[in-house]
Amino acid sequence: MHSHVPAVTVLGIRVACLPRNQVLAAVGELIDSPGPSLLAYANAHSLNVASVNPAYRRVLDSAALVLNDGSGLAIAAKVQGKRFPDNLNGTDLTPRILELAAERDAPVFFLGGEPGIAEAAAKNLTTRIPRLRVAGCRHGFFGRADEAGILRQIKESSTKVLIVAMGNPKQELWLDQHLGATGAYLGVAVGAFLDFAAGKVSRAPEWMRKAGVEWVYRLLLEPKRLFRRYVLGNLLFLGRVAVERIFTRR
């Protein structure tokens, strides 16, 4: 991440420490600037992954913006005597990024999710953001043999903003490798955003989202799939944060 951006370092990753309005101003500049630039969201799970995946860590280190997502990051900052001005979770902030693209008449391409999800998300989002120009959609289930054709499709669509939903670290690694070939100025790694936007997965009540505990709601919906990530993963993350703090003080 650019060194001039104020940041809180969490498990070795610099996470932007800016209020929402300044983040959106920075994103607007990235959309206006011939790229490629990568925007990634960091939460407890993704930083756990980065702790054991050097390639993913390198991508987060080199991203134009890494944004704080969720209560885990808020706790990690608090341990250092710092605070993030806003919780910049991807499901709430990404629509704002799409609004910036719409204001600039910058085409957007949606890549990821199961077949039909990107199209359903695009339909719902253009209802919410009438001026949004959707350059194209493609599901995320493809092999290496399909990549050249997909990259060509994205490039020929003249998209400026590429939204990729493949889960981390796959989405960030894919963008790091291929964003330049797509011709897009800004690549945004969004996790489950397309599932939410398509209506496949329901959102938590607003009070849970504001409190930064939407993960609890998702855990209740899918306990078997998400127990390891959220319960064991959050404990592991807090342990890593505590160890980091002890060694920093020493």
C-alpha positions in Angstrom: 0.0 0.0 0.0 1.2 3.5 -0.8 3.4 4.8 2.1 1.7 8.2 2.1 -1.6 6.7 3.2 -2.1 6.8 7.0 -2.2 3.2 8.2 -2.4 0.8 11.1 -0.1 -2.2 10.8 -1.9 -5.4 11.7 0.1 -8.7 11.6 2.6 -7.0 9.3 0.0 -5.6 6.8 -0.5 -1.9 6.5 -4.3 -1.2 6.6 -5.5 2.3 5.6 -6.6 4.4 8.5 -8.9 6.9 6.9 -12.5 8.0 7.3 -15.0 6.7 4.7 -15.2 10.0 2.7 -11.4 10.2 2.3 -11.3 6.5 1.2 -13.9 7.2 -1.4 -12.0 10.2 -2.6 -8.9 8.0 -3.0 -10.9 5.4 -4.8 -12.2 8.0 -7.2 -8.6 9.0 -8.0 -7.8 5.3 -8.7 -10.8 5.0 -11.1 -9.6 8.2 -12.9 -5.9 7.0 -13.2 -4.8 4.5 -15.8 -4.0 1.5 -13.6 -3.7 -1.2 -12.7 -4.5 -0.6 -9.0 -5.8 -3.2 -6.6 -8.2 -2.6 -3.7 -8.5 -5.3 -1.1 -10.5 -5.6 2.2 -8.7 -7.0 5.2 -10.6 -8.9 8.0 -9.5 -11.4 10.7 -9.8 -14.3 8.3 -7.8 -12.8 5.4 -5.0 -11.7 7.8 -4.8 -15.2 9.2 -4.4 -16.4 5.6 -1.7 -13.8 4.9 0.2 -14.9 8.0 0.8 -18.3 6.4 0.7 -17.5 2.7 3.7 -15.4 1.5 2.3 -14.8 -2.0 -1.0 -13.3 -0.6 1.0 -11.2 1.9 3.0 -9.8 -1.0 -0.2 -8.9 -2.9 -1.6 -7.1 0.2 1.7 -5.3 0.7 1.6 -4.0 -2.9 -2.1 -3.2 -3.1 -3.1 0.5 -3.7 -5.5 0.3 -0.8 -6.1 -2.3 2.0 -9.3 -1.4 4.0 -10.4 -2.5 7.4 -13.4 -4.9 7.5 -15.0 -5.9 10.7 -14.5 -6.0 14.5 -11.3 -8.0 14.5 -9.4 -5.2 12.8 -11.0 -2.7 15.2 -9.7 -4.8 18.2 -6.3 -5.1 16.7 -6.0 -1.3 16.3 -7.3 -0.7 19.9 -4.6 -3.0 21.2 -2.1 -0.6 19.7 -3.9 2.4 21.2 -5.3 3.4 17.8 -8.7 3.3 16.0 -10.1 3.1 12.5 -12.5 6.0 11.9 -15.0 3.7 10.1 -15.7 0.0 9.6 -15.1 -0.3 5.8 -16.7 -3.7 5.2 -16.9 -4.6 1.5 -20.6 -5.4 1.3 -21.4 -1.8 2.3 -18.6 0.1 0.7 -18.5 -1.7 -2.7 -21.9 -0.2 -3.7 -20.4 3.3 -3.0 -17.4 2.4 -5.2 -19.9 1.5 -7.9 -21.7 4.8 -7.5 -18.3 6.5 -8.1 -17.9 4.5 -11.3 -21.4 5.5 -12.3 -20.7 9.2 -11.7 -17.7 8.9 -14.0 -19.5 6.8 -16.6 -16.8 4.2 -16.0 -17.9 0.7 -17.1 -17.8 -2.1 -14.5 -17.3 -5.8 -15.1 -18.5 -8.5 -12.5 -16.4 -11.7 -12.3 -17.2 -14.4 -9.8 -19.8 -16.4 -8.0 -21.8 -19.4 -9.3 -23.3 -19.3 -12.8 -26.0 -16.6 -12.9 -25.0 -14.8 -9.7 -23.0 -12.0 -11.4 -25.9 -11.3 -13.7 -28.4 -11.2 -10.9 -26.2 -8.9 -8.9 -25.7 -6.6 -11.9 -29.5 -6.5 -12.4 -30.1 -5.6 -8.7 -27.3 -3.1 -8.6 -28.3 -1.2 -11.8 -31.8 -0.8 -10.2 -30.1 0.8 -7.1 -27.6 2.7 -9.2 -29.4 3.6 -12.4 -26.4 5.2 -14.2 -24.2 2.2 -13.5 -22.8 0.9 -16.8 -22.2 -2.9 -16.7 -19.6 -3.9 -19.3 -20.1 -7.6 -18.7 -20.6 -10.5 -16.3 -18.9 -13.9 -15.9 -19.1 -16.6 -13.3 -16.0 -17.6 -11.3 -16.0 -21.3 -12.1 -13.4 -21.6 -14.8 -10.0 -23.3 -15.4 -6.7 -22.1 -16.7 -7.7 -23.1 -20.2 -10.5 -20.5 -20.1 -8.5 -17.6 -18.7 -7.2 -16.2 -22.0 -10.7 -16.0 -23.4 -12.0 -14.3 -20.2 -9.2 -11.8 -20.2 -9.9 -11.0 -23.8 -13.6 -10.6 -23.0 -12.9 -8.2 -20.2 -10.4 -6.2 -22.2 -12.8 -5.9 -25.2 -15.6 -4.7 -22.9 -13.5 -1.5 -22.1 -14.2 -1.9 -18.4 -12.6 0.5 -16.0 -13.6 -1.2 -12.7 -13.2 -5.0 -12.4 -15.1 -6.5 -9.4 -13.8 -10.0 -8.6 -15.6 -12.4 -6.2 -13.7 -15.6 -5.8 -12.9 -15.7 -2.0 -9.5 -14.9 -0.6 -6.7 -15.4 -1.3 -7.8 -16.6 -4.8 -9.4 -13.3 -5.9 -6.5 -11.1 -4.8 -3.9 -13.5 -6.3 -5.9 -13.6 -9.6 -6.1 -9.8 -9.8 -2.4 -9.4 -9.0 -1.6 -11.7 -11.9 -4.1 -10.6 -14.5 -5.4 -7.1 -13.8 -2.9 -5.5 -16.1 -4.0 -7.7 -19.0 -7.7 -6.7 -18.6 -7.1 -3.0 -19.2 -9.2 -2.1 -16.1 -7.9 0.8 -14.0 -9.2 -0.6 -10.7 -9.6 -4.1 -9.5 -11.7 -4.7 -6.4 -11.6 -8.0 -4.5 -15.0 -8.4 -2.9 -15.5 -11.9 -1.4 -19.2 -12.7 -1.0 -20.4 -9.3 -2.2 -22.0 -10.7 -5.4 -23.9 -13.3 -3.4 -25.3 -10.6 -1.2 -26.1 -8.3 -4.1 -27.8 -11.1 -6.0 -30.0 -11.9 -3.0 -28.5 -15.4 -2.6 -27.3 -14.7 0.9 -29.3 -12.4 3.3 -27.6 -9.6 5.2 -27.5 -9.3 9.0 -29.7 -6.7 10.7 -28.4 -3.2 10.5 -27.5 -3.0 14.2 -25.2 -6.1 13.8 -23.6 -4.5 10.8 -23.0 -1.3 12.6 -21.5 -3.2 15.6 -19.1 -5.0 13.3 -20.5 -8.4 14.2 -22.1 -9.4 10.9 -19.9 -12.6 11.1 -22.1 -13.8 14.0 -25.2 -13.7 11.7 -23.4 -15.5 8.9 -22.2 -18.1 11.4 -25.8 -18.8 12.5 -26.8 -19.2 8.8 -24.0 -21.6 7.9 -22.5 -23.0 11.1 -20.8 -26.1 9.6 -19.1 -24.2 6.8 -18.1 -21.1 8.8 -17.3 -22.4 12.3 -13.7 -23.0 11.6 -13.2 -19.6 9.9 -15.1 -17.4 12.4 -14.9 -19.1 15.8 -11.5 -20.8 15.6 -10.2 -18.2 13.1 -11.1 -15.2 15.2 -9.5 -16.8 18.3 -6.3 -17.5 16.3 -6.3 -13.9 15.0 -6.6 -12.4 18.4 -3.8 -14.7 19.6 -1.6 -13.5 16.8 -2.5 -9.9 17.5 -1.6 -10.4 21.2 1.8 -12.0 20.4 2.6 -9.3 17.9 1.9 -6.6 20.6 4.1 -8.4 23.1 7.0 -8.6 20.7 6.5 -5.0 19.5 6.7 -3.7 23.1 9.8 -5.7 23.8 
